[in-house]
Amino acid sequence: MSGSNIYVSVAGFIGRPEATGAVGIFRRPVEGEQWEHVYQERETFTVYVHPNNSEYIFAGTDDGVWRSVDNGLTFNRTHFPDEDMQIWSFLTIENQPNIMYAGASPIEVYKSIDFGESWVKLTTPNVKEHCSGPFSPRVMRMVQKPGNPDEIYAALEISGAMRTVDGGHTWTDLSCDLIQLAKLPHLQSSIVQDKTLAEGMLDAHAITISPLNPEKILIALRMGIFKTNNRGENWEDIEVGRFSPTTYARDIKTSPQKPNTLYAALSVAAASHDGGVYKSDDGGETWERFDKVQVNGTIMSIGLHTSDPSQIYIGARYSGEVFGTRDRGDSWFAIPLPGEVKDIYSVACG
């Protein structure tokens, strides 16, 4: 555990425009007692620990990519080509740690070949806007198909999903079958606009693949967790409601150390006051409650330690709620952020 830190990103943005409080990134040593507000410059939608070098911490902000090379002590804006571009996700290519991708809102993808020091914008993905909302669609999460660095899948908030097989130069829209599934009454939802009842099926937040089954892709949506075995051409509801009373899926991640173990954050809705973290030990086929806490906000993020499987942290949206375990879920503790903060968006650890 020595030398590890927990990181939490905070932003206001859509949903609670009247909210006041701090934004940016908070850092806390795993063995420490206090949070430090290490990055205060910008609203920060995601914080990311480089999986190959935990000294490198990335902030996805409302002004591009900021990076720390000293374990999050200080941050500097990278050589990023665009101003005021929101960054919502990061991906590092396996076995090529210098190659990284960043996902943006509106939908754009940026690439770095120097550990995130400089970035170039790739061709704008040709993904149709299937529904409109109070914000532009977001590239919320990207995952690389294990063994193929050029095949990447992305979860898009209010725009479904997309795939590239050429390292991000071109993208294919994977939303057609998600829209078809929304013809089923129990998968219909429209909150931010009324033009399509497929909005809930297009409201994707996270996506993951286990190296043990690289053909199976799992995506976390407003309407639950869905899987595909044919590269996103067809999607199937795993019916996570069989295991959880709440099904709004905000996060899903595969354990870096145990590839058959997955974690999912399931809450009531984007703005809610209940939820839980669920664990699967069979690649996402069955789930059981993992955490032992009562949150007072939607669980927005699960932070899996980059090298220590016993450590897991979760962040709930409101009031700076952070909880953690250091014994694989046997016991839990609360480590709330200090003072008044806006909304938690992501948690990372390494």
N, C-alpha and C positions, 0 to 999 in steps of 0.2 A: 504494500500500500504506500510505502514511503515515496514521497515526491509526486503523488497523484493529486489532481485537482478536480473539483466539480465546477461546471460552468453552466450558467443559466442566462438565456437571452430574453430581453424584455422589450415590448413595444406596445403602442396604443392601437392606432390604426382603426380599421372598421369594427363597428360593434358597440364601442363605448366612447364616442368622441368627447364626452364630458369628463372622462377619467383624467385624474392628475397623478403625478408621481414620477419616479425615476424611470429611465429607459437605458438600454445598452446591454452590458454584460457584467454579471457578478461572478466572482471566483471565490472558491473556498477550498483550502487544503483538506484532503480527506481526513487527515489527522488533526486538523485545526479546529478552532472554536468560533471563528468569525468569518463573515462574508466581506469581501472587498469589492467595491464598485470600480472595476478596473478599466471599463470602457464606457464613457458617458456621452460621446459625441452625437450618436445617431440612434434612431429606432432600429432595433436589431431583431430580425425575424428568425434567424437560426444561428446557432453556435456549433462549431464542428472541430473535433480534435482529429488531426491527421493520424490515420491508423498506423502509419509506419514511423512517425516521429511526433511524440506527444508534446514536444516543445512548440510545434506549429499549431496555432489555434486560429480559426477563421470565423469572422463575423460577417453574416449576410445582412446587410443594412439597407436603408432606403437611399443610400448613395454608394452602391456597388460593394465590392469586397474589401474588407479591412483584414489585416493579418498581424498576428503576433508570432515572434520567433523566440520568445523567452517565457513560455508557459503561461501566456496570458497576462503578463505583468504590464506590458505596453502594447499598443496597437497602432499600426500605420496604414493609411490607405494604399492599396496595391496600385500597380500600373494597370488601371482599369479604364477601358476606352470610353465609357459613357457616364455622364453625370446623372444623379437622381434616379438611377435604375435600382429597383427593389430586387434583392437577392434572397431567395427562399430555400435554396438547397445546394448541397455539395456532394460530389462523388469523386473518389480516388480509384483509379484503375488498378486491379490486382496485378502484382508483380511489376508494375510500372509506376512507382509512387510519385514520380515527378509529374505524371499526367493527371490532371484534375478537370472536372466540369463544374460549372455553377449554373443553377436554374433560376430564371427571373420571372418577374411580372411587370408588364405584359409578357406573354410567352416568348422567351428568348433563351438560348443556351450559349454559354461562354466556355472557352477552353484555355487551359494553361499547361505548358510543358516544362515549367520551372518551379514546381512546388508552390504554385499560386502567387509567385512574385509579379507576374504579368499575365494579362488575359487578352484573348481576341474573341470577338463575337462571331459565331458560326452563322450560317444561312438561317434566316428566320423560319422556324418550322411551319410547314403548310398544313396547319390544323384549323379546321373550321370552328368558328365560335358558335357552339350549339345553343347556348343560352347566355343571356346578359345578366349582370348583377351590379351591385354597388361598387365593385372593384374589378379590375382586369383579371383574367385567368392567370393562375400562378403555377409555375413548375415546382410543386411541393416536395417531390422526392424523386431521385433517380437511383436505379440499380443496374449493375452490369451483369449480364448472363455469365455465370462462372465458366471460365475457360475461353471466353470470346470477348476480347476487349473492345470490339467494334459494335457489339450488340447491347444496346442500352434501352431500358424501359423507364418511362416517366409517368408519375401520377400528377394529374393536373386538376387543381381546384376549380370547380364549375366548368371543366372542359374534358373530363374523362381521363384518357391515357393515350400515350404515343410511344412509338418504337423507332429506333434507328438500327441499321445493320452496317453502317459505314462510318461509325465513330462520330455521328452527329452532323454529318453534312446534309443528309436528307432524313425526313421523319415521316412515318406512316401513322395516320389517325386510327386508334384502336377503340373508338367510342361507339361504333355502329351497333354492336351486340349489347352494349350497356343500355343504349337507348331502346333496343328491342325488349330487353328485360323489364324496362319501365312500363310496358303495357300491362304487366301484372299489377293488380290494384295495390297489393301490399308493398310494392316497390316504387310507388309513385310519391313524389314529394315536390312541393314548390313553395319556397319561402321568400327568396329575394326578388322574384319576379313571377309573372303568371303566364308566360308564353308556352312553357312546356312542363309537363309533369315528370319529365325525365331529369329534372334538375338534381334531385337527390342521387341518382345513379351516375351523374357526371361530376359530383362533388367529391373528388378523390383527394386523399391527404397523404398517403404513404404507400409504398410498394416494396416488396422484398422477394428474394429467391434464396432457397437453401442450396448450398453446394452439393448436398446429397441428392437433390432432385432438380437439376438445372432447367428441366422443361416445365416445371410447375411454378407459376408466378402468382403471388398473392397480393391483392390490392385492398386497401382500407378506404371505405367510402362512407358517406353519410348513412347509407342504407345497410351497412354491415361489412362483411369481409367476403370477397369473391376470388375465384381462382380461374386460371386458364392453363390448359396443357397444350395449346396450339398457337403460342406466341401472340395471344391477345385477339385472335380472330373470333373466339367464342369465350364467354364467361359463365361461370357457374356459381351460384350462391352456396357457400358452405353452411349457411343457416346457423350462424354463431349464436342466434337467439336460443338455440337448444341448450346452451351452456351459460348464458348470461342474460340477466333481466334488462340490460342496456345494450344497445347495438350500434350506436353512433361511433364509428371507428375512426379515431384520429391518428393513431400511430400503429405501426406493425414493424417489428424488427426481428432479424435472425441473430441468434447469439454468435459472436465472433469465434468463440471457443468450442461451442457445442452446436454444430450446424443443423441438428434435428430439433433444436429447441427454439421456439418462437415466442415473442411477447406481443400482446396487443393491448392498446388503451381503448376501452369501451366506456362511453358516457351516454347521457340522455340526448344531448344536442350540443351545438356549438357554444351556446350560452346556457349552461345548466349548473347544478350544484350537487351532482352526484356522479359516480363512476367507479370503475375498477380496472386493475391490470390483470389480464388473463395470460396463462402460460400453456403452451402446447409442447409436448415432448415427442410428438409423432409427425412433425412436419406440417402441422396446421390442420390435422384431421379432427382432433378432439381438443377441448380446452377446459381449464379449471381456474378458479380464482387464485391469484398469486399474491396480491398485496393483502395487508392486514390493517388498512387505514381507512378513515372516512374523510374523503375530500369534500371541499365546499365549492368546487369549481370543476369545469370540464377538464379531464386529464389530457393535456396537450402533447406531452412528450415523454418517452421512456429513454433514459440515458444508460446505455450499457457500457461498462468499462471496456476500454480497448484491449486490455490484457488480463484482467482479473474477473472471472465469471461470478465471483461471490458478491460483487458490488453492482447494485442496480439502483437508479434514482429516478424519481418521477416528479413532474411539475404539473400542478393544477393551475388553471388559468388565472384565478383571482387571488388577491391579497398575498401574493408572493409565496404561495404554498409549495413547499418542496419536501418530499419524504425520501428516505433511503433505507436500504438494507445492505449489510456487509457480510451476511451469512447465508446467501442464496435464498432469502425470503423467510427464514425462520423468525426473525425479529425485525421490527421497523422502528424508525425514529423520525421525528419532525425537525427540519432545519429551515424554517421560513426565512425569506429574504428580509433584510432590515429596512425599517422605515416604510414610507409610502411608495409603492411601485405601480406601474401600469400592468399590463397583462403578460404573463409568462407564455412564451411560444415554444422554446426548446430547451432541452437539458442534455449535456454531454459530460463525459468523464474520461480521464486518462492522464 
